[in-house]
């Protein structure tokens, strides 16, 4: 792994470390932080928790799951279960070889350059969001089928587009390829065993048992840190070639894409501190070798190999108030060259101006309440606050947890979206 000339990799991390100032910033209620951990040399140097979680609790990753998917893919490639150079149609049964999607290689999905028409938007753009359709709308029961139903709008490998669809299709192909050789759960156990996980990794699936590895990974605090530990030494366990590929900027990520994403430079299912095509680094106060798994609502696992440092944040930061560069200033990290960007703030509120959005809102509420209540084992009171059910009156929620039957409904009768809890799939739509 290379470093810029402006980074002194021997420089100690905390030459002016202010734990009080750091934790004061982290704990600001406006930021929505639930858990913050700073680890150096495999020891916890600073930790703050809102009190909502114990160390043994499973924590929702959102899109940090994509970086875990990267790791699982590396493990499968090493076992020669699949090849990045092959068409996805080599692994997906019942797809016509004449289908346009057969032009897509696994490397294209890995690089979020499949060319599949996709709009990655969230609460601030409900009506046009493929993510919400995939997770809570027409695609919720069979995520892979929904993605494969979309048109190919660009030549694979030529256009970068951040896409949870590419990640979930990649996860689908991964599972299919693994199951040709061994049981999926045995594969997961083998992979997780390499980073000495302290508690089971859990991710939710759709009703077809397709793993939703764009969004729904759960790990404990220690498991996230153990996962990050693997990357503190170049090439450790995942292989240097794989790490170099994962942290290289996709060739399809050009100037136009960089202008749309000024606060991040993508690798492959990771985010990096590499120079963007427009000549800037996303995190100028961090060393160049920094990279991160990042997720919705401000979640991240930041990895700084040159400093043997991990920073984990779990949050419900719905206003994007937390600034990674400002955080870095409190721990006096060696700086990279570059210009800081002002992060754009977006409104997280669901827009209810169109009746068709009601389906997404009710489905989201049912799904997230169910997962909070039964996957994370939190109280109904906490989960109501987590999904902000004030916006959807509580009388619209029907909750059942009678013995083994656990489900949540949200909506007007007969319009309801039900998530049922299953031990091996989590909360799923049926």
N, C-alpha and C positions, 0 to 999 in steps of 0.2 A: 504494500500500500504506500502510495507516495504522499508527500506532504509539501505544502508550499514553502518557499524560502522564508516567508514571514512568520512561520510557526516554529517556535522552539519547543520541540517535543520533550525536552528534559526539564522544562520549566515546571516548578511545583504548582499544583493546582490552587492551593489556598494561601497565596502569599498575603492577601488582604481579606481573608475570609471573614464575613460578618454573618454569623449564624442568626443573630437577632434580626438584622435587617432582611435577610433572606426569608425567614419564616414569617416575618411581619407582612412581607409582600405576598407570600404564598397563601397566608391565612385570611387575607382580605375577603370579606363575604361577597364582594362584587365579582370575585373571580370564580366562585363555584367550586373551589378545590375540595375534594373529599379526602384524598390521600396524596402525600408528597414524600418521596424518599430520595435522599442523595447518598450514594454509596461510593466510596473510594477505596481502592486496594482491598476489595471484598469486605469492607467494614462500613457500617452505617454511620455517616457523619452528621446527618440531619434528617429528622423525620417529623412530619406533622400530619395529624388526622382530625377530621371533623368530628370523630366519635361515632360515625355511622357504620364503620366497618371494623371487625377484628382481623388480626393477622391471618387467620385461617379461612376467612370468607372468600368466596369466588367473586372476582371483579370483572365486570363487563369491559371488553376490549374496544368495541366498535371496530374501526378499520385497522387498529393495531393487529387484528387477526391476519391481515394480508401478509405481514412479515413472518408470522408463524407459518403461513402457507408456503412462503419462500423456503423456510427451513424444511418442511415436509417434502417439498419438491426436490430439494437437494439430496435428501435421504433416498428418495425413490430413484433418482437419476444414478446415484452411486450404486444402487442395487441393480441397475439396468432394467428397471421395470418400464421405463419409458425414455424417449429421446426428445429433446427440445426441437430437433430439426424435422420431426415428423408432423404430418397433417393431423389435426384433431380427429379427422374421420378414420384414422388408423385405430382409434381407441373407442369410438362411439358406435355402437351397433345400430343397425336399421337406418343409417343415414345414406342416402344415395351418393355414390361417388361423383355424380355430376352436380351435386349441390354446390352453389357458390361458396358456402362456408368451408368446404374442403380445401380452399386455398389458404385457410388460416392454419399456421403452424403453432405448436405449443410455445415457441419462442415469442410469437406475436402476442399471444395472451399474456405471457410472462412480462412482456414489455409494455402492456396496455396499448398495443398498436394493432389490434385485430382488424380494424376497419368496420366493425359491427356498429350500426347506428345506435347511439347511446347518449342519453342526457343525464349527467350526474348532478342532480340538484336535490335539495332536502326540504326542510320545513318552509323555507322562504320561497319555494317555487313548486308547490304541490302539483299543480295541474299538468306540468310538463315532465315530471320526474319519472325516469325509468327505474330508479332505485326504489321509490315508493310503490310503483306498480309491481316490481319484482318481489319485494318483501311483504307488502300489505295489500296489494291489489290483485289483478288477474293472474299474476305469476306466483302467488304465495304458496300454492300447493305443490308446484313443480318448477323450481327456480331454473333448472337447466333448460327445460322445454320453452320457457318464456324467452330466455336469451337467444336460443336457437331459432326462435320464430321471427327475430328481427332481421332487417335487411342488411346486406353488406354494402356500405355506402362509400368505401374507399379501399384501395388496394392494401391488403395486409402488409404490415411492416412499414408503411409510409406515413401514417398520420397518428400522432400521439393523442390519446384522449383518456384522461383519468376515468376508469370504469370499474365499478364494483361488479358489473356484469362479466367483464373479462376475468376477474379474480374468481368468481363463483363457477364460471365455465371451466376454468383451469382446475379448480378443486374437484369438479365433477369428473373431468378426464383423469385426474390423479387417482381418485377412488376406483374408477373402472379399471385402470391399468394395474393398480395394486391388487385388486381382487382376482386378477388372473393368476396371481402367484401365491398369495396368502390372505388370511382373514384381515379385514381392514383394521379391526381393533388390535390384532397382534402387531400389525405394522405401526400403529400409533404407540403402542406400549414400547416397542423397540426404539422408536425415534425419541420418545420422551425420556427414556432411560438414559440417553446420552447426556442430558443436562441435569441429571440427578434431581428430578422434580420431586418436590416435597408433598404434593397433593395431586390428585388426578386432574389433567387438563380436560376441560369439557367444552364442547361447542354444540350449538343447537343446529337442527336440520329441518328440512321441509318434510312434508308427509310422505315423500318418496325416499326418505333417508339421505337426500343429497346434503352434504355438509355446507352450511352457509358460512364459508370462511372469508367472506368479505367483511363480516360484521359481528358475528355472535360467538366469539371465543371467550371463555372464562378461565382465568387463572388466579391463584392466590398471589398475594404480595411477594412472597418468597419465590414462587414459581416464575413470575415475571423477571425477577432479579437473576434467578438461576439461568433463565433463557438468555438474558443479556450478557451474563458472564461468559458465554461461549464465544462472544465476539470481541472480548477485550484483548485477545492476542490474535494477530493476523493469521487467518486460515485455520484457526482452532476448530477442529472437528467438522466444519463444513467444507474445508478445503480452500486454499488461496485462490484457485482459479474461479471457483464458484462465487467467492466473496467479491472478487474483482468484477465479475460479470454483474452481480447483484447491485453493486454500488456505482456502476458506470451509468452515465446518462444515456437513455435510449437515443439512437440516431434519429428517430422520428420526432424527438422533442426539439423543435426549432424555435426561432425568434417569436413567431406568432403565438405559439403555445406558452412561451416564457412570459409574454406580456399579460396573458390571462392568469398566470399563476406566479405572481411576483414574490410570494413569500415562501416558495418551496422549489427545490430542484429534485425531480424524481430520479430514483434508481429503478430497480425492478422489484416492486412490492416493498420497497423501502424508500425513505426520503433522505436526501444527502445534503451536505454543505458544499457541494461542488459548484464551480462557477457556472452560472446560467448562460445561455446563448446571448442574453442581453448584457453580459459583462458584470453581473452582480452575484454576490453570495447571499443566500437567504438568511443566514445567521452570522453576521459579521463579528459578533462578540464571542464566537465559539471557534475552536480549532478547526482547521480544514477537514480533518479526518472524521469529524462528528457525523453521525447518521442516526436516524430515528424511525421507530414504528410510531405512526401517528393515527389518531382516530377522532371521530366526531366528538363535539362538546369538549375539546381541549385535552383529550387523553394522549399521552405519549410515553414512550420508553426511549430515552435519549442515551446513546452509547458513544463514549469518547475514548477510543482505544489508547491514544497517546497519553492520556491522563489516568487510565485504568479506572474510569468513572462511569457510573450509571445514574441516571435521574429518571425516576418513575413518577408520573402524575396521573391520577384518576380523578375525573372531574365531571361536573354537569355545567360547564362553562358555556351557557347558551347565548352569551353576548360577545364571545371571543375577546374577553377583557385581558386575559393573561398574555404577557409578552415574553417570549423565550429569551430575546436579547436583553431585556431589562433584568430578567432573572439571572442571566449570566454575569451581569455587572456586579451583582452582590457576592459572587464567588470568585471574581477576578480571574477569569479564565484567560489564557493567552489568546489574543485576538487574531482573526484572519483579516486580510485586506478586503474591502468591499464597502458598499453603501447600504445602510439599514433601510428597510422599507417600512412604511406605515401600514399596518395591517388593516384591511377593510373590515368594517363591522357589518354584520348581517343580522337581520331580524329572524329569530327562530320560530316565530308564531305561525301556526297553521292559518292559511288564508281560507276562510269559510265563505267566500263570496260566490262560489259555484257549488251547487248541490252535489256534483260528482266528487268533490273533495271529501264529502262526509264519510264515504267508504274508507278512505285512507285514515282519517282521524279516528274512527271507531276501531278499525283494525289495529292501528298503532297502539291505541290505548289498551286494548285487550291483550295484545302481544307483550308489551313492555310491563304492564301490571302483572301478568302471569309469570313472566321470567323473573321479575323482581321478587314476587311472592314465593315462588316455588323453586326456582333455580338457585337464587341467592338466599332464600329462606328469610326474607325480611318481613317485618310486620306490615299489615294492611295499611296502617297509618303512614309508615315511611313510604310505602310504594305509591300511595295516593299522591304524596308530595313529589315523588320522583317523576311520575308521568304527568304531574300537574293536572289532576282531574277536576280542578276548579273550573277549567275551561269546558269540561264535559261533566255535567252534574252527576254526583255519585249515584243517583237513582237510576242512571243509565247503565251502571255496572251490575252485573249479576255474577256473584262469586260462589263457587261450589268447591268444597274440599272435604267431601264426605268419604272417609276411608281412602281407597286408592283412586277415587274419581276426583280429579282436580281440574277445574276449568274456569275460565273467565269469559263473560260475554259483555259486549259494549255496543249500545245502539238501541234504536227503537225496534219494537217487535213489528214485523218479522225481520227487519234489517238488523242483523247482528253478526258479529265476527267472533268466533270462539277459538280460543287457544286451549288445547288439552295438554296436560303435562304427562310426558312419558319419560321414564328413567333414562333411556338411552338416546332420546331425541330432544328433550327439553320441552319448551312450549311450542306447539306447532298448530297450524291452522288445519281444520278438517271440515 
